[in-house]
Structures are given as C-alpha cells and as structure tokens.
C-alpha cells in the first residue's frame, strides 16, 4: 500500500528548519533600514545607529 507522506512530518520539518535557521531573517528589516538610512549624506551613519543596534541585538 502506497501511503502519502504524513502532514505532521512535513509540519515538523518546516518548524525545525525555521527554528534552526537563526535570527538572520528576523534581523533583515533592521539591516535593510540601516543600509537605506546610511545612504543619506552627512548624517546617515549617525542616524543609522539605532537600527544597527537593533540588528546587533537580534542577530549578534
């Protein structure tokens, strides 16, 4: 009898991959915002400090 792959095993695999993927995905919005702010001439790097700290706290 050929049974389909159980749904619970697919769900468990997805949850494990999300848990083991790290926090890089969560920190991505902070990093993208920081890169955008840093493009502002003169004050960009100083204004991006809070977003850099945000990304550093989430994904050290």
N, C-alpha and C positions, 0 to 999 in steps of 0.2 A: 504494500500500500504506500503510495507516494503522498506524504502529508506536506502541506505548505509550511514554510518557516514560521514558527510561532511569533505572534506580535510582541509578546513580553520580551523575547530575546532581542528583537530589534530595538525596542524601547530601552532596554538595559544597555545595549551597545551605544546608543546615542547619548544617554545620560553619562556613561563612563567617559566617552570622548569629550563631552563638554566639561566634565569635572577635571580631566587631566590636561585640557588644552591650555590651562594657565589663565592669567588675568590680562594677557595682552589684548584680547578682544574688548574687554571692558575698558581698558585704558586708551583705546584707539580714539574715541571722541576728544579726550583731553589732549592727546598728541596732535591730532588734526587741527584743533582750535589753536594750540600753541604755535604750530607752523604758520597758520594764517595770520595770527597776531604778529609774529616775528617779521612778517613782510612789510609792516608799517615802518617807514623810515624814522630814524632818530629814537623813538620811544618804544619800538616794537619789542626789543629784548627785555626791557624793564617791565613792560605791560604783560608779557607772557609768563612772568614768574609764577603767578597763581596756578596757571594751567600746567606748568612744568611740575609744580609741587603736587598737584592733583594726580598726574600721571605717575610720578615717583612713588606716591603713597599706594596707589592701586597695584602697580607693577614695578617693584624695586629693582 
